[in-house]
C-alpha cells in the first residue's frame, strides 16, 4: 500500500515538473519556491513560539511553596530527560548546536538535511524551553526552516547550489517570523548560513523573509518574542561610554564562548545518555532555583530591565529582599551574568534542544543594564539604562555569533527605529573586533573548521573538501606475494593494464610495490624470471594515505613526495591506490558543479 502511494506521488511529481519546465522559467520557479519556503518556515516559527508559551503559562500555576517556586527543581530536569529520550528513541538524532549541523550539511552533505528535522527540533525545543531549559528557540526554528528549504529543493530536483540557497531561504523566513524582522532574516542567512551569495540570488532570500514575516503578522500580530519602543534618544556625549562598553561586550562574549565550550565539553564526557541528562538536569535545576531569571529564554527579564522596573525579576519570595536597593540588584544581575553560560552549556550538553541566540541577547541585555546602572550609581552619570540594555544585546550577540550586521539590524528592527544606529554600529564593531583577537571563529564554526569539515573563503580547499576519497580509490591493481618469483609477476603484467603491482603478504598488509620500470630489463631474461624473488626488487612507497584523511592532507603528501600514485592503508590493511589523475578528474567535476548556476 505504501509503495502504491509512493508510486502515485512520484507520478504526480513527474507530471508537475514536466508542466513546470514548459510554462515556468527556472528563475521564476526559484522565487515561487522561496516564497512558499518562507511561508512554511514562518508558520513553523509561529507554531513553536505559541506551543512553548502555552506550556510556560500552563506550568506557571504554582508560584510559591515554602517561600520559593519548587517547580524549578522539577521542570528543567524533566525537560532535559524527556528531550533526550525523544531525540534518541523517537527521532534517532543527536541534538547539539543546530546551526552547526546546518553548516555541516552545506559543507559535507550537499545541503541535504534529514526530513525528520522539519519537525523534530520543534518538538524537542518545545519540551526543553517550555520546561525551563536555559536556551533559545531561534536555532531550532532555523534548523526547521532550513530543513524545509532543503527538502523542498530536493523534491523539485534543484541543483546543489540552488538547494543551498533555498536552505538559506528557510533560515531567513524563520528568523524574520520569530522576531518580525525581515531585514535581519536576510542578513542572518547571508552572514551566518550562506557566506557566499551573489546579488542575483539575493531576491529569493528577500521573498522568503517577507513571506515569513507576513505569516507572523497575520497569525500573531504584535505578539512576537521581543519588541520595544525607544524611549530615550542617543546622546553624542555618551559616545565614550559606548566605546568602552563595546570592548566590555567583546570580553563578555569571550567569557560566554569559553564557558560554553568548557561546561558543554565536560558534561559530554559522560557517555551514558540518561546519566548525563540526569546530572545536567539536576545541576540546571539548582542554578535556576538560586537564580530564577535564568529559567527559560530570559526575555521577560530583559523586558523588565528595559521598562525600568528590575524589581519585577525577583518574583520568588526567596529573593524579594534583594530588590530593596540598587546595589543588591546590580550584584545579583552580575552573578546571573556569570552563571548564565554554565546553564546554557548544561542544557545543550546534557541533551536539551535549543540555541545560543537568546542566551547571547540575555547576556548582552544584563551587561548593558549593569554597566549603565553602575556608572550612574558610582559616578553620578545619567546614562540611559534602556539604551545600554539594547546596545548590549547587540554587542554580545555580535561577539558570540560573529555576526555584527545581524546584531545591528535585529536591535534596530525590534525597536522600530534607527535612533540607536550609531551606538549599535560602534559597540557591534568593537565587540566583534575584541573577541576576534582571542577567538577567530564563532561557536557555530569553530569545531567544524578545526576538524576540516568547514572551510571558509578558500575556493581550492572548499572544492577539495567535497571530494570523497573512498569513491576515487583504485582497486583494480593486481597484487603479488613477496615470496613469489618474477615469473609470476610477468604473468600478471600480461593480464594487467596498470604499471604498478602492490606487494601484499598473507595478512593483507602492503609490504612494498613493484613498478613496470623496475622489472623492464629483467622480465625478458628467462633466468632472472625464475630466480628473482619479488621481495628483493620491491620498493617501499614514499607515503601512504588513509580513507579518514582530509583531501588537503592527501594533496600535501602528493606534493611532498612528488609521487603520482599513493597506497591507501586503513588499520594496517591494504585497501587500494589513489592517483593524482583521479583526484584531478574529481576536482574538475566538483568545480564545475560549484560554479554552475
C-alpha positions in Angstrom: 0.0 0.0 0.0 2.8 2.4 0.9 4.6 1.6 -2.3 1.5 2.3 -4.3 1.1 5.7 -2.6 4.7 6.5 -3.2 4.5 5.5 -6.8 1.3 7.6 -7.3 3.0 10.6 -5.7 6.1 10.2 -7.9 3.9 10.0 -11.0 2.2 13.2 -10.0 5.5 15.0 -9.3 6.9 13.9 -12.7 3.8 15.4 -14.4 4.1 18.6 -12.4 7.8 19.0 -13.1 7.3 18.5 -16.8 4.5 21.1 -16.8 6.7 23.4 -14.8 9.5 23.1 -17.4 7.1 24.1 -20.1 5.4 27.1 -18.5 7.6 28.5 -15.7 11.2 29.7 -16.1 13.8 28.5 -13.7 14.3 31.9 -12.0 10.5 32.4 -11.5 10.1 28.9 -10.1 13.0 29.6 -7.7 11.3 32.7 -6.5 7.9 30.9 -6.1 9.7 28.1 -4.1 11.4 30.7 -1.9 8.1 32.3 -1.1 6.5 29.0 -0.1 9.5 28.1 2.0 9.2 31.4 3.7 5.5 30.8 4.4 6.1 27.3 5.8 9.1 28.4 7.9 7.1 31.3 9.3 4.2 29.0 10.1 6.7 26.7 11.9 8.0 29.6 13.9 4.6 30.7 14.9 3.6 27.2 16.0 6.8 26.7 18.0 6.5 30.0 19.8 2.8 29.5 20.6 3.3 26.0 21.9 6.3 27.0 24.1 4.4 29.9 25.6 1.4 27.8 26.2 3.5 25.3 28.1 5.1 28.0 30.2 1.7 29.6 31.0 0.2 26.2 31.8 3.0 25.2 34.2 3.2 28.6 35.8 0.3 28.0 38.1 2.3 27.0 41.1 4.4 30.0 42.1 5.4 29.7 45.7 5.7 26.9 48.2 7.8 27.2 51.3 8.9 30.6 50.1 10.1 29.7 46.7 8.9 28.2 43.4 9.6 24.5 44.0 8.9 23.7 40.4 12.3 25.0 39.5 13.7 21.7 40.9 11.4 19.6 38.7 10.6 21.1 35.3 14.2 21.7 34.0 15.3 18.2 34.9 12.1 16.7 33.4 12.5 18.7 30.3 16.1 17.6 29.6 15.2 13.9 30.4 12.2 14.0 28.1 14.1 15.7 25.3 17.0 13.3 25.5 14.7 10.3 25.3 12.5 11.7 22.5 15.6 12.6 20.4 17.2 9.2 20.9 14.3 6.8 20.7 11.8 8.7 18.5 13.8 10.8 16.1 17.1 8.9 16.5 19.0 12.2 16.3 21.9 13.9 18.0 20.9 17.4 19.1 23.7 19.8 20.0 24.1 23.1 18.2 21.6 23.1 15.3 23.2 25.8 13.2 26.5 23.9 13.3 24.7 20.9 11.8 23.3 23.1 9.1 26.7 24.4 8.2 28.0 20.8 8.2 25.2 19.7 5.8 26.1 22.5 3.4 29.8 21.7 3.5 29.8 17.9 3.6 26.4 16.6 2.7 25.4 18.6 -0.4 23.0 20.7 1.6 20.8 17.7 2.3 19.1 17.7 5.7 17.1 14.8 7.1 13.3 15.1 6.6 12.7 14.5 10.3 14.4 17.8 11.1 11.4 19.6 9.5 9.6 18.9 12.8 11.9 17.1 15.2 13.6 20.3 16.5 10.2 21.9 17.1 9.2 19.0 19.3 12.4 18.8 21.3 13.0 22.5 21.8 9.3 23.0 22.9 9.9 20.4 25.6 13.3 21.8 26.6 12.5 25.6 26.6 8.9 25.1 27.7 10.1 23.3 30.9 12.7 25.9 31.7 15.8 25.0 29.7 18.2 28.0 29.6 18.4 28.2 25.8 16.5 29.9 23.0 14.1 28.9 20.3 15.8 30.7 17.4 18.4 27.9 16.5 15.7 25.1 16.5 13.4 27.1 14.3 16.3 28.0 11.9 17.0 24.2 11.7 13.4 23.6 10.9 13.2 26.3 8.3 16.5 25.2 6.7 15.2 21.6 6.6 12.0 22.7 4.9 14.1 24.6 2.3 16.5 21.7 1.7 13.7 19.1 1.3 11.5 21.2 -0.9 14.6 21.8 -3.1 15.2 18.0 -3.3 11.5 17.5 -4.1 11.8 19.8 -7.1 15.2 18.4 -8.2 17.1 21.7 -7.7 20.9 21.6 -8.1 23.3 21.7 -5.1 23.7 25.5 -5.4 20.0 26.3 -5.6 19.3 23.8 -2.8 21.8 25.6 -0.6 20.1 28.9 -1.5 16.7 27.6 -0.6 18.1 26.2 2.6 19.2 29.7 3.4 15.7 31.0 2.5 14.2 28.7 5.1 16.6 30.2 7.7 15.7 33.7 6.6 12.0 33.1 6.8 12.3 31.6 10.3 14.3 34.5 11.8 12.0 37.0 10.1 8.9 35.4 11.5 10.1 34.8 15.1 11.4 38.4 15.5 9.1 40.1 12.9 12.3 41.4 11.4 12.6 40.7 7.6 15.9 42.6 7.1 17.5 40.7 9.9 16.3 37.4 8.4 18.0 38.1 5.1 21.3 39.4 6.7 21.4 36.4 9.1 21.1 34.0 6.2 23.9 35.7 4.3 26.2 36.3 7.3 25.8 33.1 9.2 24.4 30.4 6.9 25.4 31.4 3.3 28.8 33.1 3.4 28.9 33.5 -0.4 25.8 34.8 -2.0 25.7 36.6 -5.4 23.4 39.7 -5.8 21.4 37.7 -8.3 20.5 35.2 -5.5 19.6 38.0 -3.1 16.0 38.3 -4.3 14.9 34.7 -3.2 16.1 35.5 0.3 14.1 38.7 0.4 11.0 36.8 -0.9 11.3 34.1 1.8 12.0 36.6 4.6 9.0 38.8 3.7 6.7 35.8 3.4 7.9 34.6 6.8 7.1 38.0 8.4 3.7 38.1 6.8 2.7 34.8 8.4 3.9 36.1 11.8 1.9 39.4 11.3 -1.3 37.6 10.3 -1.3 35.0 13.0 0.4 36.8 15.9 0.1 40.5 15.2 2.4 42.3 17.6 2.8 39.2 19.8 6.4 38.4 18.9 9.3 37.1 21.0 10.6 40.5 21.8 9.9 44.1 20.9 10.5 47.5 22.5 9.7 51.2 21.6 12.6 53.5 22.1 12.2 56.0 24.9 15.5 57.8 25.3 17.4 59.4 22.3 21.1 58.8 21.6 23.2 61.5 23.2 26.5 62.2 21.5 28.5 62.9 24.7 27.8 59.3 25.8 29.9 58.0 22.9 33.0 57.5 25.1 31.0 55.2 27.4 29.7 53.2 24.3 33.3 52.7 23.1 34.3 51.4 26.5 31.2 49.3 26.7 31.9 47.8 23.2 35.2 46.4 24.5 33.4 45.0 27.6 30.9 43.3 25.3 33.7 41.6 23.4 35.2 40.3 26.7 31.7 39.1 27.9 31.3 37.4 24.5 34.6 35.7 25.0 33.6 34.6 28.5 30.3 33.2 27.3 32.1 31.3 24.4 34.8 29.8 26.6 32.4 28.8 29.4 30.0 27.1 26.9 33.0 25.1 25.5 34.2 24.2 28.9 31.0 23.0 30.5 29.4 21.5 27.5 32.5 19.6 26.7 32.8 18.5 30.4 29.3 17.1 30.7 29.5 15.3 27.3 32.3 13.2 28.7 29.6 11.3 30.5 28.9 8.5 27.9 25.6 7.3 29.4 22.8 9.4 27.9 20.4 9.0 30.8 23.1 9.7 33.4 24.3 12.8 31.5 20.7 14.1 31.2 20.0 13.5 34.9 23.2 15.2 36.2 22.8 18.1 33.8 19.2 18.5 34.6 19.8 18.5 38.4 22.6 21.0 38.0 20.5 23.2 35.9 17.6 23.0 38.3 19.8 24.1 41.2 21.2 27.0 39.2 17.6 28.1 38.3 16.5 27.8 41.9 19.2 30.2 43.0 18.9 32.5 40.0 15.3 32.4 38.7 15.9 34.8 35.8 17.9 32.1 34.1 14.7 30.0 33.7 13.7 29.7 30.0 14.7 32.2 27.3 15.0 35.2 29.6 13.1 37.7 27.5 10.8 38.6 30.4 13.9 39.7 32.4 15.1 41.9 29.6 11.6 43.5 29.3 11.7 44.3 33.0 15.1 45.9 32.7 14.0 47.9 29.6 10.9 49.1 31.4 13.0 50.4 34.3 11.5 48.0 36.8 14.2 45.5 37.6 12.5 44.7 40.9 10.0 42.5 38.9 12.7 40.0 38.2 12.6 39.0 41.9 9.3 37.2 41.6 10.4 34.5 44.0 9.7 35.3 47.7 13.1 33.8 48.5 14.8 36.7 46.7 12.4 39.5 47.2 14.6 41.2 49.8 17.3 41.8 47.1 15.1 44.3 45.3 15.2 46.8 48.1 18.3 48.7 46.9 20.1 49.3 43.6 23.4 47.8 44.7 21.8 44.5 45.5 20.1 44.4 42.2 23.4 45.1 40.3 25.2 42.5 42.3 22.5 39.8 41.7 22.4 40.5 38.0 26.2 40.3 37.8 26.0 36.8 39.4 23.3 35.9 36.9 25.6 37.1 34.1 28.4 34.8 35.3 26.2 31.7 35.7 24.1 32.0 32.5 26.7 30.4 30.2 27.0 27.5 32.5 23.2 27.0 32.5 23.2 27.2 28.7 26.0 24.7 28.3 24.4 22.3 30.7 21.1 22.5 28.9 22.6 21.7 25.5 25.3 19.3 26.7 23.0 17.3 28.8 20.7 16.5 25.9 18.4 19.5 25.7 17.4 21.2 22.4 17.9 24.9 21.9 20.4 27.6 20.7 22.7 30.3 22.0 20.9 33.1 20.1 18.6 34.0 23.1 21.3 33.5 25.7 23.6 35.9 23.9 20.8 38.5 23.8 20.1 37.9 27.5 23.8 38.3 28.4 24.0 41.5 26.4 20.9 43.0 28.0 22.2 42.3 31.5 25.6 43.6 30.6 24.2 46.9 29.3 22.0 47.4 32.4 24.8 46.6 34.8 27.2 48.9 33.0 24.9 51.9 32.8 23.4 51.4 36.3 26.9 51.1 37.9 28.1 54.2 36.1 25.0 56.1 37.2 25.3 54.9 40.8 29.1 55.3 41.2 29.9 58.3 39.0 26.6 60.1 39.0 26.1 59.9 35.3 22.7 59.9 33.6 23.2 57.1 31.1 20.0 55.6 29.6 19.7 52.1 31.1 17.3 51.1 28.4 19.6 52.2 25.5 22.6 50.4 27.0 20.5 47.3 27.6 19.5 47.3 23.9 23.0 48.1 22.7 24.4 45.4 25.0 22.2 42.8 23.4 23.6 43.9 20.0 27.2 43.8 21.3 27.3 40.4 22.9 25.3 38.8 20.1 27.7 40.3 17.6 30.6 38.8 19.5 29.2 35.4 20.3 27.7 34.7 16.8 30.5 36.6 14.9 27.6 38.3 13.1 27.9 42.1 13.6 25.4 43.1 10.9 22.7 40.6 12.1 23.0 42.0 15.6 22.8 45.7 14.5 19.7 45.2 12.3 17.9 42.9 14.8 18.0 45.5 17.5 17.2 48.3 15.0 14.1 46.4 13.8 12.8 45.2 17.1 12.9 48.8 18.4 11.1 50.0 15.3 13.6 52.8 14.7 17.2 53.7 13.9 17.9 56.3 16.6 20.5 54.0 18.2 22.2 53.1 14.9 25.4 54.9 15.7 26.0 53.3 19.1 24.8 49.9 17.7 27.4 50.1 15.0 30.2 51.2 17.4 29.5 48.6 20.0 29.0 45.8 17.5 32.2 46.6 15.6 34.3 46.9 18.8 32.8 43.8 20.4 33.4 41.7 17.2 37.0 43.0 16.9 37.7 42.3 20.5 36.5 38.7 20.5 38.1 38.0 17.1 41.5 38.7 18.7 41.0 35.8 21.0 38.5 33.6 19.1 38.9 33.7 15.3 35.7 31.6 14.8 32.2 31.5 16.2 30.7 28.8 18.4 28.9 27.6 15.2 32.0 27.2 13.1 35.0 26.6 15.4 34.8 22.8 15.8 33.8 22.3 12.1 36.8 24.3 11.0 39.2 22.6 13.4 38.1 19.1 12.1 38.3 20.3 8.5 34.6 19.8 7.9 34.1 23.5 7.1 36.4 25.7 5.0 35.6 29.4 4.6 36.9 31.8 1.9 39.3 29.3 0.2 37.9 28.1 -3.1 40.5 25.5 -3.6 40.1 23.9 -0.2 36.4 24.1 -0.4 36.3 22.1 -3.7 38.9 19.6 -2.3 36.8 19.0 0.8 33.8 18.0 -1.4 35.8 15.0 -2.8 35.0 11.7 -1.2 38.3 9.9 -1.1 36.6 6.5 -0.7 34.9 7.0 -4.1 38.1 7.5 -6.1 40.2 4.7 -4.7 41.5 2.4 -7.4 41.2 -1.3 -6.6 41.9 -2.8 -9.9 45.6 -3.2 -9.3 46.8 -6.8 -9.3 48.7 -7.8 -6.1 51.5 -10.2 -5.7 53.0 -12.0 -2.7 56.6 -11.0 -1.6 57.8 -14.6 -1.9 56.6 -15.2 -5.4 59.0 -15.1 -8.3 59.5 -12.5 -11.1 58.0 -15.1 -13.5 54.7 -14.9 -11.5 54.8 -11.2 -11.8 55.3 -11.3 -15.6 52.1 -13.4 -15.9 50.3 -10.6 -14.0 51.8 -8.0 -16.4 50.2 -9.8 -19.3 46.8 -9.5 -17.6 47.1 -6.0 -16.1 46.6 -2.7 -17.8 48.4 -0.9 -14.9 52.1 -0.4 -14.3 52.1 -0.7 -10.5 51.9 -4.0 -8.6 51.3 -3.9 -4.9 53.2 -6.5 -2.9 50.8 -7.8 -0.2 51.5 -10.5 2.4 49.2 -13.2 3.8 47.8 -10.7 6.4 46.7 -8.3 3.6 49.5 -5.9 4.6 51.3 -3.8 2.0 55.0 -4.5 2.2 56.1 -2.8 -0.9 55.4 -2.0 -4.6 56.9 -3.0 -7.9 56.6 -0.9 -11.0 57.0 -1.9 -14.6 60.1 0.2 -14.8 61.7 -1.8 -12.0 61.5 -5.1 -14.0 61.6 -3.9 -17.6 65.2 -5.1 -18.2 64.8 -8.4 -16.2 61.5 -9.6 -17.5 62.9 -10.7 -20.8 65.8 -12.6 -19.1 64.4 -16.2 -18.6 67.0 -17.0 -15.9 66.2 -13.9 -13.9 62.5 -14.6 -14.2 62.9 -17.9 -12.5 65.4 -16.9 -9.8 64.5 -13.4 -8.7 62.1 -13.2 -5.8 59.7 -10.2 -5.6 60.8 -9.1 -2.1 64.3 -8.5 -3.4 63.2 -6.0 -6.0 60.2 -4.3 -4.4 60.5 -0.8 -3.0 58.7 1.0 -0.2 56.1 3.5 -1.2 57.1 7.1 -0.4 54.0 7.6 1.7 50.5 6.2 2.3 47.1 7.7 3.0 44.0 6.7 4.9 40.4 6.9 3.9 39.9 9.0 7.1 42.3 11.7 5.9 41.2 15.1 4.6 41.9 15.7 1.0 44.1 18.7 1.8 46.4 16.3 3.7 46.4 13.8 0.8 47.4 16.6 -1.6 50.2 17.7 0.7 51.6 14.2 0.6 51.5 14.1 -3.2 53.3 17.5 -3.3 56.0 16.4 -0.8 56.7 13.0 -2.3 56.2 14.1 -6.0 54.5 10.7 -6.5 51.7 10.1 -9.0 50.2 7.2 -7.0 50.0 6.5 -3.3 48.6 3.4 -1.5 45.6 3.6 0.8 46.1 1.9 4.1 43.4 1.5 6.8 44.3 -0.1 10.2 47.4 -1.6 8.6 45.3 -3.2 5.9 45.8 -2.6 2.2 42.8 -1.0 0.5 43.9 0.2 -2.9 45.7 3.1 -4.6 44.8 6.7 -5.2 46.2 8.7 -8.1 46.6 12.3 -9.0 44.7 11.8 -12.2 41.6 10.5 -10.4 41.8 13.4 -8.0 42.1 16.0 -10.7 39.2 14.5 -12.6 37.0 14.5 -9.4 38.2 18.1 -8.7 37.2 19.3 -12.1 33.7 17.7 -11.8 33.2 19.3 -8.3 34.4 22.7 -9.6 32.0 22.7 -12.5 29.2 21.8 -10.1 30.2 24.5 -7.7 30.3 27.2 -10.3 27.2 26.1 -12.3 24.2 28.4 -11.8 
